[in-house]
């Protein structure tokens, strides 16, 4: 059943009570490894469980096949399992069929992926529970499960057979009478036909509602971290740590275009109110620190240490990672700036430099690292952008966000999200040689979210993110300048890079990198032609000779609430061509296809989409 926010505490209390009654039974958490939101949500869940001494086991997972394997391997005795929590996976699937667990096992789904599978919307099912917030607009009109046993086709066949035989399946047969055709009165026969007709009509309505619901495509709901922050707040556990994690989960959805700007702004206001009430000053605790005393005899002093840090609302810029390289480099590698100034050409780079000079920034200042820039220029950046950026079609260069200040360090929410995402997505040569997998990358991202002064994982994530941003802009600029791999169809663009010689090929086999490249190309073409089209991306082959295929659509709005509908066409084209496929991750609109099958797949996909998706 779908559980609204007012029911979260009741579900959590049942987990806690069951654990206290039998601590030998397990609480398992399977968490998707594909987003910063997943890492933040799991850290939030850990804090909640730790407060009540509820022990649990955490397993990062990267695909549903891995979820099924873990259910077989970890749950050796089904009687030992008490509760299974799925974080950012499970919402789009028939969980009961997928996991094949005993009915005594409670399954809780906390997943941002949409649409909800209709079998989750069973108000009588108290063992499979999916958290949902009607405020995100994705809980409306979820179809109900079939209320009859057996499939609809079987029921139609049975009813057709009964009508041919002259039987009324709603009138009980007399087993003592001879086995011959029954005679029924006209009234009872009419009543039976009416009931059958009503049932058939109800089934047809359910089918139509279900088809209409799923045709809206793949989308995202409330971030899992925000869902769990609501639970923490209801349990009076809210603090700056959990608030910051929740802000990161929301920022992750904005940065990767999973939610509309309207919805982001609405939730942003809620967080601004939270920040206002809980960040009047830094929270401190007293610790004892040894120090040398007279005659080299150690003594101790008591000093104040910040517990977590102070969160502040800020105006952030659409120049990713600006605080970790120069202002010029940040703007040069900003998709927002690049598509408007066309910085893949020399003329575009000169325009960017010209704008900075007109803003009054000397070249030595805007070309050196942000932290080394004269503070006077840092302070006037906002006003100078407001004065000059509009002349260069840069009319929306900032957005409201948050910053965490801890001791002498500051970090913005967007920079942190970019760093954690890079740690999850990018595999360095050293890591590849050590055969690191998605689990290893997940735990590095986990470490990056600590607030230690010497957070090496976060620093590495920031450097990887810069390389990722550079790689996307370099590849995108090359594709736009040379027109590589572009097939301009009536309603969409396709960039087939499976046989193209582009830079950073290995990087583009990552779903996040390829999607960001797709957004860049979509927006660049839109600015050139003044016409919007969705985009299909086919990546270069990876080391297993598999190409990633995904669709990129415009950022959702509250008015349309239309999701990504490419997934159905992808699966249909793959089936028709009998292509070798893989399904990594938990987004049904993303698949991998054998490089040998790409051309046949693309041709079939064009035919299908030309007749309407």
VEXLUMVEX-461169 format. One record per residue (C-alpha): residue in three letters; z, x, y; residue number from 0. Coordinates in steps of 0.02 Angstrom, whole numbers, plus 50000, padded with zeros to 5 digits. Layout:
N
R  aa    zz    xx    yy   i
R ALA     Z     X     Y NUM
...
END
This chain:
613
R  aa    zz    xx    yy   i
R UNK 50000 50000 50000   0
R UNK 49976 50051 50181   1
R UNK 50140 50094 50267   2
R UNK 50152 50078 50458   3
R UNK 50269 50190 50561   4
R UNK 50415 50070 50552   5
R UNK 50416 50092 50363   6
R UNK 50416 50283 50358   7
R UNK 50606 50301 50354   8
R UNK 50625 50178 50211   9
R UNK 50500 50275 50106  10
R UNK 50586 50440 50146  11
R UNK 50757 50369 50104  12
R UNK 50693 50316 49934  13
R UNK 50632 50494 49900  14
R UNK 50799 50565 49952  15
R UNK 50902 50442 49851  16
R UNK 50798 50469 49694  17
R UNK 50816 50657 49712  18
R UNK 51005 50646 49731  19
R UNK 51018 50537 49576  20
R UNK 50918 50655 49467  21
R UNK 50888 50828 49539  22
R UNK 50802 50882 49378  23
R UNK 50652 50778 49424  24
R UNK 50524 50862 49536  25
R UNK 50461 50829 49710  26
R UNK 50288 50907 49728  27
R UNK 50184 50930 49885  28
R UNK 49997 50962 49875  29
R UNK 49927 51015 50045  30
R UNK 49745 51038 50094  31
R UNK 49703 51213 50154  32
R UNK 49566 51163 50276  33
R UNK 49652 51142 50444  34
R UNK 49788 51197 50562  35
R UNK 49854 51019 50555  36
R UNK 49888 51040 50368  37
R UNK 49993 51196 50396  38
R UNK 50090 51116 50539  39
R UNK 50120 50957 50440  40
R UNK 50190 51053 50292  41
R UNK 50307 51152 50403  42
R UNK 50368 50988 50478  43
R UNK 50396 50916 50305  44
R UNK 50491 51073 50254  45
R UNK 50609 51052 50402  46
R UNK 50642 50870 50359  47
R UNK 50677 50908 50176  48
R UNK 50785 51059 50220  49
R UNK 50899 50953 50328  50
R UNK 50940 50841 50178  51
R UNK 50936 50981 50047  52
R UNK 50790 50901 49956  53
R UNK 50707 51034 49851  54
R UNK 50519 51029 49829  55
R UNK 50374 51135 49767  56
R UNK 50224 51167 49880  57
R UNK 50048 51195 49816  58
R UNK 49901 51230 49934  59
R UNK 49741 51149 49867  60
R UNK 49559 51162 49920  61
R UNK 49472 51025 49819  62
R UNK 49509 50870 49715  63
R UNK 49466 50964 49557  64
R UNK 49611 51079 49598  65
R UNK 49725 50930 49627  66
R UNK 49681 50862 49455  67
R UNK 49706 51032 49374  68
R UNK 49878 51053 49452  69
R UNK 49928 50879 49393  70
R UNK 49887 50933 49216  71
R UNK 49965 51105 49226  72
R UNK 50118 51081 49337  73
R UNK 50166 50910 49272  74
R UNK 50183 50960 49090  75
R UNK 50304 50816 49060  76
R UNK 50266 50662 49167  77
R UNK 50448 50610 49152  78
R UNK 50496 50763 49255  79
R UNK 50394 50710 49407  80
R UNK 50479 50597 49533  81
R UNK 50372 50604 49691  82
R UNK 50203 50680 49733  83
R UNK 50156 50699 49917  84
R UNK 49975 50728 49966  85
R UNK 49953 50806 50138  86
R UNK 49779 50788 50213  87
R UNK 49702 50736 50049  88
R UNK 49698 50576 49947  89
R UNK 49664 50441 50077  90
R UNK 49479 50424 50035  91
R UNK 49505 50418 49846  92
R UNK 49564 50298 49712  93
R UNK 49725 50396 49691  94
R UNK 49783 50306 49533  95
R UNK 49620 50345 49444  96
R UNK 49609 50521 49516  97
R UNK 49782 50579 49463  98
R UNK 49809 50473 49307  99
R UNK 49998 50482 49324 100
R UNK 50129 50365 49255 101
R UNK 50171 50213 49359 102
R UNK 50349 50278 49378 103
R UNK 50284 50421 49488 104
R UNK 50287 50385 49674 105
R UNK 50133 50452 49765 106
R UNK 50138 50466 49955 107
R UNK 49977 50499 50049 108
R UNK 49990 50576 50224 109
R UNK 49808 50609 50262 110
R UNK 49701 50608 50419 111
R UNK 49537 50585 50324 112
R UNK 49456 50414 50336 113
R UNK 49402 50289 50277 114
R UNK 49549 50233 50172 115
R UNK 49501 50191 49994 116
R UNK 49515 50003 49975 117
R UNK 49631 50019 49824 118
R UNK 49763 50093 49938 119
R UNK 49774 49928 50031 120
R UNK 49869 49840 49892 121
R UNK 50026 49759 49967 122
R UNK 50102 49739 49793 123
R UNK 50086 49924 49747 124
R UNK 50253 50006 49783 125
R UNK 50214 50172 49697 126
R UNK 50058 50229 49790 127
R UNK 50097 50229 49976 128
R UNK 49983 50286 50117 129
R UNK 50056 50316 50290 130
R UNK 49949 50245 50429 131
R UNK 49966 50211 50615 132
R UNK 49870 50057 50676 133
R UNK 49866 50137 50849 134
R UNK 49730 50259 50794 135
R UNK 49611 50115 50758 136
R UNK 49571 50167 50579 137
R UNK 49687 50047 50488 138
R UNK 49592 49892 50542 139
R UNK 49489 49793 50417 140
R UNK 49529 49900 50265 141
R UNK 49463 49796 50118 142
R UNK 49585 49733 49988 143
R UNK 49570 49785 49804 144
R UNK 49487 49671 49677 145
R UNK 49607 49532 49631 146
R UNK 49522 49493 49465 147
R UNK 49533 49598 49309 148
R UNK 49370 49677 49255 149
R UNK 49220 49719 49362 150
R UNK 49128 49597 49470 151
R UNK 48971 49618 49364 152
R UNK 49066 49576 49206 153
R UNK 49139 49421 49286 154
R UNK 48968 49363 49345 155
R UNK 48897 49389 49171 156
R UNK 49040 49295 49090 157
R UNK 49024 49151 49210 158
R UNK 48835 49143 49186 159
R UNK 48860 49137 48998 160
R UNK 48991 49000 49013 161
R UNK 48875 48896 49121 162
R UNK 48735 48914 48994 163
R UNK 48851 48864 48852 164
R UNK 48920 48717 48951 165
R UNK 49097 48786 48951 166
R UNK 49219 48769 49093 167
R UNK 49321 48930 49092 168
R UNK 49456 48845 49194 169
R UNK 49487 48710 49065 170
R UNK 49590 48767 48916 171
R UNK 49501 48745 48748 172
R UNK 49583 48649 48609 173
R UNK 49589 48772 48466 174
R UNK 49610 48634 48338 175
R UNK 49443 48553 48378 176
R UNK 49282 48602 48288 177
R UNK 49185 48748 48358 178
R UNK 49053 48652 48452 179
R UNK 49000 48620 48628 180
R UNK 49136 48537 48729 181
R UNK 49107 48380 48826 182
R UNK 49196 48366 48991 183
R UNK 49205 48226 49115 184
R UNK 49090 48237 49268 185
R UNK 49240 48257 49383 186
R UNK 49317 48401 49287 187
R UNK 49147 48485 49267 188
R UNK 49119 48472 49454 189
R UNK 49291 48543 49489 190
R UNK 49259 48691 49373 191
R UNK 49092 48730 49452 192
R UNK 49173 48721 49624 193
R UNK 49308 48843 49574 194
R UNK 49178 48963 49503 195
R UNK 49074 48946 49660 196
R UNK 49225 48981 49769 197
R UNK 49270 49134 49666 198
R UNK 49092 49197 49675 199
R UNK 49089 49168 49862 200
R UNK 49254 49262 49882 201
R UNK 49185 49408 49783 202
R UNK 49027 49412 49887 203
R UNK 49130 49412 50046 204
R UNK 49237 49556 49981 205
R UNK 49081 49654 49935 206
R UNK 49006 49625 50107 207
R UNK 49169 49673 50194 208
R UNK 49183 49830 50088 209
R UNK 49003 49881 50119 210
R UNK 49023 49853 50305 211
R UNK 49186 49952 50306 212
R UNK 49117 50104 50215 213
R UNK 48956 50104 50315 214
R UNK 49056 50159 50466 215
R UNK 49061 50331 50386 216
R UNK 49184 50473 50377 217
R UNK 49307 50494 50520 218
R UNK 49486 50549 50559 219
R UNK 49646 50457 50596 220
R UNK 49810 50516 50669 221
R UNK 49848 50699 50631 222
R UNK 49964 50719 50483 223
R UNK 50084 50822 50589 224
R UNK 50100 50681 50715 225
R UNK 50136 50558 50573 226
R UNK 50277 50668 50510 227
R UNK 50342 50697 50687 228
R UNK 50365 50509 50700 229
R UNK 50468 50516 50540 230
R UNK 50570 50663 50608 231
R UNK 50601 50569 50771 232
R UNK 50660 50415 50677 233
R UNK 50780 50528 50581 234
R UNK 50841 50606 50746 235
R UNK 50774 50777 50697 236
R UNK 50657 50804 50843 237
R UNK 50667 50973 50927 238
R UNK 50550 51094 51014 239
R UNK 50495 51172 50850 240
R UNK 50434 51008 50776 241
R UNK 50367 50950 50944 242
R UNK 50262 51108 50959 243
R UNK 50195 51087 50782 244
R UNK 50146 50909 50821 245
R UNK 50058 50964 50981 246
R UNK 49961 51092 50879 247
R UNK 49908 50956 50755 248
R UNK 49843 50849 50897 249
R UNK 49756 50997 50981 250
R UNK 49674 51041 50815 251
R UNK 49595 50868 50811 252
R UNK 49533 50886 50990 253
R UNK 49463 51061 50970 254
R UNK 49368 51012 50812 255
R UNK 49309 50845 50883 256
R UNK 49397 50735 50755 257
R UNK 49464 50611 50881 258
R UNK 49402 50534 51043 259
R UNK 49454 50599 51213 260
R UNK 49528 50428 51249 261
R UNK 49642 50436 51098 262
R UNK 49689 50617 51135 263
R UNK 49734 50571 51313 264
R UNK 49840 50425 51255 265
R UNK 49940 50531 51133 266
R UNK 49947 50673 51259 267
R UNK 50043 50561 51379 268
R UNK 50170 50524 51243 269
R UNK 50195 50709 51214 270
R UNK 50209 50744 51400 271
R UNK 50353 50621 51406 272
R UNK 50433 50706 51254 273
R UNK 50413 50876 51335 274
R UNK 50484 50814 51499 275
R UNK 50644 50752 51417 276
R UNK 50672 50894 51294 277
R UNK 50620 51045 51399 278
R UNK 50732 51043 51552 279
R UNK 50772 51223 51510 280
R UNK 50768 51344 51365 281
R UNK 50893 51315 51226 282
R UNK 50999 51467 51189 283
R UNK 51118 51526 51055 284
R UNK 51240 51670 51066 285
R UNK 51218 51820 50953 286
R UNK 51314 51984 50936 287
R UNK 51214 52142 50966 288
R UNK 51284 52318 50931 289
R UNK 51272 52445 51071 290
R UNK 51332 52624 51095 291
R UNK 51504 52638 51174 292
R UNK 51607 52776 51249 293
R UNK 51627 52931 51141 294
R UNK 51484 52868 51033 295
R UNK 51596 52733 50961 296
R UNK 51488 52578 50927 297
R UNK 51542 52420 51016 298
R UNK 51465 52247 51023 299
R UNK 51412 52130 51160 300
R UNK 51367 51946 51157 301
R UNK 51196 51899 51225 302
R UNK 51097 51739 51237 303
R UNK 50939 51719 51132 304
R UNK 50816 51575 51151 305
R UNK 50819 51459 51000 306
R UNK 50634 51418 51004 307
R UNK 50560 51421 51177 308
R UNK 50505 51308 51317 309
R UNK 50353 51194 51309 310
R UNK 50262 51156 51470 311
R UNK 50111 51045 51511 312
R UNK 49965 51146 51579 313
R UNK 49784 51130 51631 314
R UNK 49691 51229 51498 315
R UNK 49511 51286 51513 316
R UNK 49358 51260 51404 317
R UNK 49347 51449 51387 318
R UNK 49426 51481 51215 319
R UNK 49545 51628 51202 320
R UNK 49527 51671 51388 321
R UNK 49700 51752 51389 322
R UNK 49650 51872 51250 323
R UNK 49491 51947 51323 324
R UNK 49411 51956 51495 325
R UNK 49369 51804 51599 326
R UNK 49183 51849 51590 327
R UNK 49186 51867 51400 328
R UNK 49282 51705 51378 329
R UNK 49156 51608 51482 330
R UNK 49008 51697 51403 331
R UNK 49068 51646 51229 332
R UNK 49117 51470 51279 333
R UNK 49001 51338 51202 334
R UNK 49035 51227 51353 335
R UNK 48973 51361 51475 336
R UNK 48836 51430 51363 337
R UNK 48740 51267 51339 338
R UNK 48743 51229 51526 339
R UNK 48694 51401 51589 340
R UNK 48594 51451 51434 341
R UNK 48683 51617 51425 342
R UNK 48579 51671 51274 343
R UNK 48449 51718 51407 344
R UNK 48471 51857 51535 345
R UNK 48448 51729 51672 346
R UNK 48596 51629 51609 347
R UNK 48710 51781 51603 348
R UNK 48658 51825 51781 349
R UNK 48700 51647 51835 350
R UNK 48873 51665 51760 351
R UNK 48902 51829 51848 352
R UNK 48835 51757 52010 353
R UNK 48957 51611 52000 354
R UNK 49107 51724 51974 355
R UNK 49056 51832 52122 356
R UNK 49037 51679 52233 357
R UNK 49211 51626 52178 358
R UNK 49273 51788 52255 359
R UNK 49309 51882 52094 360
R UNK 49257 52067 52097 361
R UNK 49165 52125 51941 362
R UNK 49302 52250 51893 363
R UNK 49424 52104 51892 364
R UNK 49327 51975 51791 365
R UNK 49268 52106 51666 366
R UNK 49440 52175 51621 367
R UNK 49561 52093 51503 368
R UNK 49646 51939 51573 369
R UNK 49820 52011 51554 370
R UNK 49768 52161 51660 371
R UNK 49686 52056 51797 372
R UNK 49768 52053 51967 373
R UNK 49887 51902 51966 374
R UNK 49815 51846 52132 375
R UNK 49649 51807 52049 376
R UNK 49734 51722 51902 377
R UNK 49823 51603 52022 378
R UNK 49666 51553 52118 379
R UNK 49555 51525 51965 380
R UNK 49585 51337 51958 381
R UNK 49547 51306 52142 382
R UNK 49395 51420 52142 383
R UNK 49323 51334 51988 384
R UNK 49349 51166 52070 385
R UNK 49257 51229 52224 386
R UNK 49108 51315 52142 387
R UNK 49087 51265 51958 388
R UNK 49005 51099 51997 389
R UNK 48859 51190 52079 390
R UNK 48822 51264 51907 391
R UNK 48837 51097 51812 392
R UNK 49011 51147 51752 393
R UNK 49095 50986 51807 394
R UNK 49231 50969 51675 395
R UNK 49301 51142 51644 396
R UNK 49483 51097 51609 397
R UNK 49587 50980 51502 398
R UNK 49771 50940 51491 399
R UNK 49866 51033 51357 400
R UNK 50028 51130 51327 401
R UNK 50097 51305 51327 402
R UNK 50244 51379 51233 403
R UNK 50347 51512 51323 404
R UNK 50462 51614 51213 405
R UNK 50555 51765 51281 406
R UNK 50419 51864 51372 407
R UNK 50275 51788 51273 408
R UNK 50167 51637 51312 409
R UNK 50040 51554 51201 410
R UNK 49934 51400 51230 411
R UNK 49911 51265 51101 412
R UNK 49722 51288 51095 413
R UNK 49733 51477 51069 414
R UNK 49857 51452 50928 415
R UNK 49745 51324 50844 416
R UNK 49594 51439 50857 417
R UNK 49695 51583 50781 418
R UNK 49765 51481 50636 419
R UNK 49594 51406 50599 420
R UNK 49516 51579 50593 421
R UNK 49649 51638 50470 422
R UNK 49608 51488 50359 423
R UNK 49420 51507 50369 424
R UNK 49372 51690 50392 425
R UNK 49384 51816 50252 426
R UNK 49384 51998 50308 427
R UNK 49302 52134 50205 428
R UNK 49475 52200 50157 429
R UNK 49530 52028 50099 430
R UNK 49370 52003 50001 431
R UNK 49397 52169 49913 432
R UNK 49573 52111 49868 433
R UNK 49502 51945 49803 434
R UNK 49603 51842 49924 435
R UNK 49575 51655 49905 436
R UNK 49613 51498 50004 437
R UNK 49796 51504 49952 438
R UNK 49819 51679 50021 439
R UNK 49738 51627 50185 440
R UNK 49849 51473 50193 441
R UNK 50008 51577 50182 442
R UNK 49945 51696 50317 443
R UNK 49914 51547 50429 444
R UNK 50090 51486 50386 445
R UNK 50163 51652 50443 446
R UNK 50061 51648 50604 447
R UNK 50155 51492 50661 448
R UNK 50322 51582 50670 449
R UNK 50382 51634 50843 450
R UNK 50432 51811 50802 451
R UNK 50400 51933 50942 452
R UNK 50294 52044 50830 453
R UNK 50188 51912 50742 454
R UNK 50054 52019 50663 455
R UNK 49970 51871 50576 456
R UNK 49949 51777 50741 457
R UNK 49876 51933 50823 458
R UNK 49756 51954 50678 459
R UNK 49710 51770 50691 460
R UNK 49670 51789 50876 461
R UNK 49557 51937 50841 462
R UNK 49470 51846 50698 463
R UNK 49447 51695 50809 464
R UNK 49363 51801 50943 465
R UNK 49244 51870 50812 466
R UNK 49211 51694 50749 467
R UNK 49174 51631 50925 468
R UNK 49059 51778 50959 469
R UNK 48970 51753 50793 470
R UNK 48938 51568 50826 471
R UNK 48872 51598 51002 472
R UNK 48764 51746 50948 473
R UNK 48688 51648 50804 474
R UNK 48667 51491 50910 475
R UNK 48585 51586 51052 476
R UNK 48464 51671 50932 477
R UNK 48418 51505 50852 478
R UNK 48389 51422 51022 479
R UNK 48289 51569 51091 480
R UNK 48173 51583 50940 481
R UNK 48176 51404 50878 482
R UNK 48231 51459 50705 483
R UNK 48240 51331 50564 484
R UNK 48230 51177 50676 485
R UNK 48151 51018 50608 486
R UNK 48147 50887 50745 487
R UNK 48148 50715 50664 488
R UNK 48148 50546 50750 489
R UNK 48335 50516 50745 490
R UNK 48408 50686 50705 491
R UNK 48383 50874 50710 492
R UNK 48395 50980 50555 493
R UNK 48426 51166 50560 494
R UNK 48386 51237 50389 495
R UNK 48452 51415 50391 496
R UNK 48438 51444 50203 497
R UNK 48292 51565 50226 498
R UNK 48321 51621 50406 499
R UNK 48369 51796 50460 500
R UNK 48517 51765 50575 501
R UNK 48668 51868 50620 502
R UNK 48838 51837 50540 503
R UNK 48765 51750 50387 504
R UNK 48926 51763 50287 505
R UNK 49024 51683 50428 506
R UNK 48906 51533 50435 507
R UNK 48946 51487 50254 508
R UNK 49115 51424 50314 509
R UNK 49123 51235 50347 510
R UNK 49214 51255 50513 511
R UNK 49097 51391 50578 512
R UNK 48941 51296 50525 513
R UNK 49006 51135 50604 514
R UNK 49044 51227 50767 515
R UNK 48869 51301 50764 516
R UNK 48801 51125 50737 517
R UNK 48898 51056 50886 518
R UNK 48833 51199 50993 519
R UNK 48652 51167 50942 520
R UNK 48671 50979 50964 521
R UNK 48738 50996 51140 522
R UNK 48613 51131 51187 523
R UNK 48466 51022 51134 524
R UNK 48542 50873 51223 525
R UNK 48550 50971 51386 526
R UNK 48371 51029 51364 527
R UNK 48296 50859 51321 528
R UNK 48423 50740 51399 529
R UNK 48425 50647 51233 530
R UNK 48561 50643 51102 531
R UNK 48524 50666 50917 532
R UNK 48641 50698 50772 533
R UNK 48621 50861 50677 534
R UNK 48608 50914 50495 535
R UNK 48650 51096 50457 536
R UNK 48600 51195 50302 537
R UNK 48687 51364 50294 538
R UNK 48623 51529 50226 539
R UNK 48668 51551 50041 540
R UNK 48839 51624 50001 541
R UNK 48872 51756 49868 542
R UNK 48857 51621 49734 543
R UNK 48685 51569 49798 544
R UNK 48750 51403 49861 545
R UNK 48706 51331 50032 546
R UNK 48826 51225 50133 547
R UNK 48756 51058 50194 548
R UNK 48845 50955 50325 549
R UNK 48811 50829 50461 550
R UNK 48870 50840 50641 551
R UNK 48885 50684 50747 552
R UNK 48940 50651 50924 553
R UNK 49125 50651 50959 554
R UNK 49193 50477 50921 555
R UNK 49240 50353 51056 556
R UNK 49357 50205 51053 557
R UNK 49210 50092 51091 558
R UNK 49102 50139 50941 559
R UNK 49226 50203 50812 560
R UNK 49074 50257 50713 561
R UNK 49102 50399 50592 562
R UNK 48990 50525 50505 563
R UNK 48873 50428 50389 564
R UNK 48772 50575 50321 565
R UNK 48878 50597 50164 566
R UNK 48803 50449 50071 567
R UNK 48625 50510 50105 568
R UNK 48672 50686 50049 569
R UNK 48741 50625 49883 570
R UNK 48593 50510 49853 571
R UNK 48465 50647 49888 572
R UNK 48560 50769 49776 573
R UNK 48561 50641 49634 574
R UNK 48376 50602 49652 575
R UNK 48328 50786 49647 576
R UNK 48456 50827 49510 577
R UNK 48512 50970 49620 578
R UNK 48658 51081 49572 579
R UNK 48800 51038 49690 580
R UNK 48981 51083 49727 581
R UNK 49107 50982 49826 582
R UNK 49232 51095 49913 583
R UNK 49366 51027 50026 584
R UNK 49411 50845 50056 585
R UNK 49274 50790 50176 586
R UNK 49146 50686 50081 587
R UNK 49012 50723 50211 588
R UNK 49009 50907 50162 589
R UNK 48932 50979 50004 590
R UNK 48860 51140 49935 591
R UNK 48690 51142 49852 592
R UNK 48601 51277 49752 593
R UNK 48484 51382 49860 594
R UNK 48347 51352 49730 595
R UNK 48360 51164 49758 596
R UNK 48368 51163 49948 597
R UNK 48184 51130 49984 598
R UNK 48170 50983 49863 599
R UNK 48336 50916 49928 600
R UNK 48279 50927 50110 601
R UNK 48114 50837 50075 602
R UNK 48203 50696 49983 603
R UNK 48335 50684 50118 604
R UNK 48201 50666 50253 605
R UNK 48121 50523 50158 606
R UNK 48286 50433 50139 607
R UNK 48338 50453 50319 608
R UNK 48167 50405 50386 609
R UNK 48194 50233 50308 610
R UNK 48366 50216 50388 611
R UNK 48537 50280 50334 612
END
